[in-house]
Amino acid sequence: MMPNLIKMKLLEVNKKQVDLVFELRKRGYTNISQSYLSNIINDREQTASAQTVKDLIYQILDEWGSEVR
């Protein structure tokens, strides 16, 4: 998916990247940083672990989107 899709979904649910960092940390990714998340979102980090995090980001955004509706 496009990097901007994550940013657009964040806007739709009125959340910021820092909210994603906190949520990812709650879900076990305790060492994730704001800069690493930014690299993942902007496709500068394309490892298997980055893809796993990105998949979780889409899941979180879907959950947040369900709460907004």
N, CA, C and O atoms as a GROMACS GRO file, in nm:
protein
  276
    1MET      N    1   0.084  -0.119   0.000
    1MET     CA    2   0.000   0.000   0.000
    1MET      C    3   0.088   0.125   0.000
    1MET      O    4   0.208   0.118   0.026
    2MET      N    5   0.027   0.235  -0.029
    2MET     CA    6   0.101   0.360  -0.037
    2MET      C    7   0.130   0.415   0.102
    2MET      O    8   0.048   0.401   0.193
    3PRO      N    9   0.247   0.478   0.118
    3PRO     CA   10   0.279   0.538   0.248
    3PRO      C   11   0.177   0.643   0.289
    3PRO      O   12   0.144   0.655   0.407
    4ASN      N   13   0.128   0.719   0.193
    4ASN     CA   14   0.032   0.824   0.226
    4ASN      C   15  -0.100   0.769   0.277
    4ASN      O   16  -0.175   0.841   0.343
    5LEU      N   17  -0.130   0.643   0.247
    5LEU     CA   18  -0.254   0.582   0.295
    5LEU      C   19  -0.256   0.578   0.448
    5LEU      O   20  -0.359   0.606   0.509
    6ILE      N   21  -0.144   0.545   0.507
    6ILE     CA   22  -0.137   0.544   0.654
    6ILE      C   23  -0.160   0.684   0.708
    6ILE      O   24  -0.234   0.702   0.805
    7LYS      N   25  -0.098   0.782   0.646
    7LYS     CA   26  -0.115   0.921   0.692
    7LYS      C   27  -0.260   0.968   0.676
    7LYS      O   28  -0.313   1.037   0.762
    8MET      N   29  -0.322   0.930   0.565
    8MET     CA   30  -0.462   0.967   0.544
    8MET      C   31  -0.553   0.901   0.646
    8MET      O   32  -0.646   0.963   0.698
    9LYS      N   33  -0.527   0.772   0.674
    9LYS     CA   34  -0.609   0.702   0.773
    9LYS      C   35  -0.590   0.763   0.912
    9LYS      O   36  -0.686   0.770   0.989
   10LEU      N   37  -0.468   0.806   0.944
   10LEU     CA   38  -0.445   0.872   1.072
   10LEU      C   39  -0.531   0.999   1.082
   10LEU      O   40  -0.590   1.027   1.186
   11LEU      N   41  -0.536   1.074   0.974
   11LEU     CA   42  -0.619   1.195   0.973
   11LEU      C   43  -0.766   1.162   0.992
   11LEU      O   44  -0.838   1.230   1.065
   12GLU      N   45  -0.811   1.057   0.925
   12GLU     CA   46  -0.952   1.017   0.934
   12GLU      C   47  -0.994   0.984   1.076
   12GLU      O   48  -1.106   1.014   1.118
   13VAL      N   49  -0.903   0.921   1.151
   13VAL     CA   50  -0.937   0.880   1.288
   13VAL      C   51  -0.887   0.981   1.391
   13VAL      O   52  -0.894   0.956   1.512
   14ASN      N   53  -0.837   1.096   1.342
   14ASN     CA   54  -0.792   1.205   1.428
   14ASN      C   55  -0.681   1.159   1.525
   14ASN      O   56  -0.685   1.189   1.645
   15LYS      N   57  -0.585   1.086   1.470
   15LYS     CA   58  -0.470   1.039   1.549
   15LYS      C   59  -0.342   1.085   1.483
   15LYS      O   60  -0.342   1.130   1.368
   16LYS      N   61  -0.232   1.074   1.557
   16LYS     CA   62  -0.101   1.114   1.507
   16LYS      C   63  -0.006   0.996   1.513
   16LYS      O   64  -0.037   0.893   1.574
   17GLN      N   65   0.110   1.012   1.450
   17GLN     CA   66   0.208   0.904   1.451
   17GLN      C   67   0.251   0.868   1.593
   17GLN      O   68   0.277   0.751   1.622
   18VAL      N   69   0.257   0.966   1.679
   18VAL     CA   70   0.295   0.937   1.817
   18VAL      C   71   0.193   0.845   1.884
   18VAL      O   72   0.229   0.764   1.969
   19ASP      N   73   0.066   0.857   1.845
   19ASP     CA   74  -0.036   0.767   1.898
   19ASP      C   75  -0.009   0.624   1.852
   19ASP      O   76  -0.031   0.528   1.927
   20LEU      N   77   0.038   0.610   1.728
   20LEU     CA   78   0.075   0.477   1.679
   20LEU      C   79   0.193   0.420   1.757
   20LEU      O   80   0.195   0.301   1.788
   21VAL      N   81   0.290   0.505   1.788
   21VAL     CA   82   0.406   0.459   1.866
   21VAL      C   83   0.359   0.404   2.000
   21VAL      O   84   0.400   0.295   2.041
   22PHE      N   85   0.273   0.478   2.069
   22PHE     CA   86   0.223   0.432   2.199
   22PHE      C   87   0.145   0.302   2.186
   22PHE      O   88   0.159   0.213   2.269
   23GLU      N   89   0.062   0.292   2.083
   23GLU     CA   90  -0.018   0.171   2.064
   23GLU      C   91   0.071   0.052   2.030
   23GLU      O   92   0.049  -0.058   2.081
   24LEU      N   93   0.170   0.072   1.945
   24LEU     CA   94   0.262  -0.036   1.911
   24LEU      C   95   0.339  -0.082   2.035
   24LEU      O   96   0.363  -0.201   2.054
   25ARG      N   97   0.377   0.012   2.119
   25ARG     CA   98   0.448  -0.023   2.243
   25ARG      C   99   0.358  -0.105   2.334
   25ARG      O  100   0.404  -0.199   2.399
   26LYS      N  101   0.229  -0.068   2.340
   26LYS     CA  102   0.135  -0.144   2.423
   26LYS      C  103   0.121  -0.287   2.372
   26LYS      O  104   0.092  -0.379   2.448
   27ARG      N  105   0.141  -0.305   2.241
   27ARG     CA  106   0.123  -0.436   2.180
   27ARG      C  107   0.253  -0.515   2.170
   27ARG      O  108   0.262  -0.614   2.096
   28GLY      N  109   0.355  -0.471   2.243
   28GLY     CA  110   0.477  -0.550   2.253
   28GLY      C  111   0.598  -0.497   2.180
   28GLY      O  112   0.708  -0.549   2.197
   29TYR      N  113   0.581  -0.395   2.099
   29TYR     CA  114   0.695  -0.338   2.028
   29TYR      C  115   0.753  -0.224   2.113
   29TYR      O  116   0.742  -0.106   2.079
   30THR      N  117   0.814  -0.262   2.225
   30THR     CA  118   0.856  -0.165   2.326
   30THR      C  119   0.972  -0.077   2.282
   30THR      O  120   0.991   0.032   2.337
   31ASN      N  121   1.049  -0.120   2.184
   31ASN     CA  122   1.167  -0.043   2.143
   31ASN      C  123   1.144   0.041   2.018
   31ASN      O  124   1.239   0.097   1.964
   32ILE      N  125   1.021   0.050   1.972
   32ILE     CA  126   0.996   0.125   1.848
   32ILE      C  127   1.008   0.275   1.876
   32ILE      O  128   0.958   0.325   1.977
   33SER      N  129   1.074   0.344   1.786
   33SER     CA  130   1.094   0.488   1.802
   33SER      C  131   1.012   0.563   1.697
   33SER      O  132   0.967   0.506   1.598
   34GLN      N  133   0.997   0.690   1.721
   34GLN     CA  134   0.923   0.776   1.628
   34GLN      C  135   0.992   0.777   1.491
   34GLN      O  136   0.926   0.770   1.388
   35SER      N  137   1.125   0.785   1.490
   35SER     CA  138   1.197   0.791   1.363
   35SER      C  139   1.188   0.658   1.287
   35SER      O  140   1.175   0.658   1.164
   36TYR      N  141   1.194   0.546   1.358
   36TYR     CA  142   1.181   0.415   1.293
   36TYR      C  143   1.040   0.399   1.235
   36TYR      O  144   1.024   0.349   1.123
   37LEU      N  145   0.940   0.442   1.310
   37LEU     CA  146   0.803   0.436   1.260
   37LEU      C  147   0.788   0.521   1.134
   37LEU      O  148   0.725   0.479   1.038
   38SER      N  149   0.847   0.639   1.135
   38SER     CA  150   0.842   0.726   1.018
   38SER      C  151   0.907   0.658   0.898
   38SER      O  152   0.855   0.668   0.786
   39ASN      N  153   1.018   0.591   0.919
   39ASN     CA  154   1.084   0.519   0.810
   39ASN      C  155   0.996   0.408   0.756
   39ASN      O  156   0.992   0.385   0.635
   40ILE      N  157   0.926   0.339   0.843
   40ILE     CA  158   0.834   0.233   0.799
   40ILE      C  159   0.720   0.292   0.717
   40ILE      O  160   0.688   0.242   0.609
   41ILE      N  161   0.660   0.397   0.768
   41ILE     CA  162   0.545   0.459   0.701
   41ILE      C  163   0.584   0.512   0.563
   41ILE      O  164   0.506   0.504   0.469
   42ASN      N  165   0.705   0.567   0.553
   42ASN     CA  166   0.750   0.627   0.427
   42ASN      C  167   0.827   0.529   0.338
   42ASN      O  168   0.893   0.570   0.243
   43ASP      N  169   0.818   0.400   0.369
   43ASP     CA  170   0.879   0.293   0.290
   43ASP      C  171   1.031   0.304   0.276
   43ASP      O  172   1.088   0.256   0.178
   44ARG      N  173   1.095   0.367   0.372
   44ARG     CA  174   1.241   0.370   0.373
   44ARG      C  175   1.297   0.248   0.445
   44ARG      O  176   1.415   0.216   0.433
   45GLU      N  177   1.213   0.181   0.520
   45GLU     CA  178   1.249   0.058   0.591
   45GLU      C  179   1.165  -0.054   0.531
   45GLU      O  180   1.043  -0.054   0.546
   46GLN      N  181   1.230  -0.149   0.462
   46GLN     CA  182   1.154  -0.250   0.391
   46GLN      C  183   1.198  -0.392   0.428
   46GLN      O  184   1.207  -0.480   0.342
   47THR      N  185   1.225  -0.412   0.554
   47THR     CA  186   1.262  -0.545   0.602
   47THR      C  187   1.137  -0.624   0.637
   47THR      O  188   1.026  -0.570   0.637
   48ALA      N  189   1.156  -0.751   0.665
   48ALA     CA  190   1.043  -0.836   0.704
   48ALA      C  191   0.980  -0.786   0.833
   48ALA      O  192   0.857  -0.785   0.847
   49SER      N  193   1.063  -0.743   0.928
   49SER     CA  194   1.007  -0.694   1.054
   49SER      C  195   0.932  -0.563   1.034
   49SER      O  196   0.832  -0.538   1.101
   50ALA      N  197   0.979  -0.479   0.943
   50ALA     CA  198   0.908  -0.355   0.912
   50ALA      C  199   0.773  -0.385   0.850
   50ALA      O  200   0.674  -0.317   0.878
   51GLN      N  201   0.767  -0.487   0.765
   51GLN     CA  202   0.639  -0.525   0.705
   51GLN      C  203   0.543  -0.578   0.810
   51GLN      O  204   0.423  -0.553   0.803
   52THR      N  205   0.595  -0.651   0.907
   52THR     CA  206   0.512  -0.701   1.017
   52THR      C  207   0.453  -0.584   1.095
   52THR      O  208   0.335  -0.585   1.130
   53VAL      N  209   0.536  -0.484   1.122
   53VAL     CA  210   0.488  -0.366   1.194
   53VAL      C  211   0.384  -0.292   1.110
   53VAL      O  212   0.283  -0.246   1.163
   54LYS      N  213   0.409  -0.282   0.980
   54LYS     CA  214   0.315  -0.212   0.892
   54LYS      C  215   0.180  -0.284   0.890
   54LYS      O  216   0.075  -0.219   0.890
   55ASP      N  217   0.182  -0.416   0.887
   55ASP     CA  218   0.058  -0.493   0.891
   55ASP      C  219  -0.018  -0.464   1.020
   55ASP      O  220  -0.141  -0.450   1.019
   56LEU      N  221   0.054  -0.456   1.132
   56LEU     CA  222  -0.008  -0.424   1.260
   56LEU      C  223  -0.063  -0.282   1.260
   56LEU      O  224  -0.169  -0.256   1.318
   57ILE      N  225   0.007  -0.190   1.196
   57ILE     CA  226  -0.041  -0.052   1.185
   57ILE      C  227  -0.176  -0.048   1.115
   57ILE      O  228  -0.268   0.021   1.160
   58TYR      N  229  -0.189  -0.122   1.004
   58TYR     CA  230  -0.317  -0.124   0.932
   58TYR      C  231  -0.427  -0.185   1.020
   58TYR      O  232  -0.542  -0.142   1.015
   59GLN      N  233  -0.392  -0.284   1.098
   59GLN     CA  234  -0.489  -0.345   1.190
   59GLN      C  235  -0.534  -0.243   1.295
   59GLN      O  236  -0.653  -0.230   1.323
   60ILE      N  237  -0.438  -0.172   1.352
   60ILE     CA  238  -0.469  -0.069   1.453
   60ILE      C  239  -0.558   0.039   1.392
   60ILE      O  240  -0.656   0.081   1.453
   61LEU      N  241  -0.522   0.084   1.272
   61LEU     CA  242  -0.600   0.188   1.206
   61LEU      C  243  -0.742   0.142   1.177
   61LEU      O  244  -0.837   0.220   1.188
   62ASP      N  245  -0.758   0.017   1.139
   62ASP     CA  246  -0.893  -0.038   1.118
   62ASP      C  247  -0.972  -0.039   1.248
   62ASP      O  248  -1.091  -0.006   1.250
   63GLU      N  249  -0.906  -0.077   1.358
   63GLU     CA  250  -0.973  -0.077   1.489
   63GLU      C  251  -1.013   0.064   1.528
   63GLU      O  252  -1.125   0.086   1.573
   64TRP      N  253  -0.922   0.159   1.512
   64TRP     CA  254  -0.953   0.298   1.545
   64TRP      C  255  -1.065   0.350   1.456
   64TRP      O  256  -1.151   0.424   1.502
   65GLY      N  257  -1.064   0.310   1.329
   65GLY     CA  258  -1.170   0.354   1.237
   65GLY      C  259  -1.306   0.300   1.278
   65GLY      O  260  -1.407   0.368   1.263
   66SER      N  261  -1.308   0.179   1.330
   66SER     CA  262  -1.434   0.120   1.378
   66SER      C  263  -1.487   0.195   1.500
   66SER      O  264  -1.608   0.208   1.518
   67GLU      N  265  -1.397   0.244   1.583
   67GLU     CA  266  -1.438   0.318   1.702
   67GLU      C  267  -1.496   0.453   1.665
   67GLU      O  268  -1.586   0.503   1.734
   68VAL      N  269  -1.446   0.512   1.556
   68VAL     CA  270  -1.491   0.646   1.515
   68VAL      C  271  -1.630   0.640   1.454
   68VAL      O  272  -1.709   0.733   1.470
   69ARG      N  273  -1.661   0.532   1.384
   69ARG     CA  274  -1.789   0.520   1.313
   69ARG      C  275  -1.904   0.503   1.405
   69ARG      O  276  -2.018   0.492   1.360
   0.00000   0.00000   0.00000
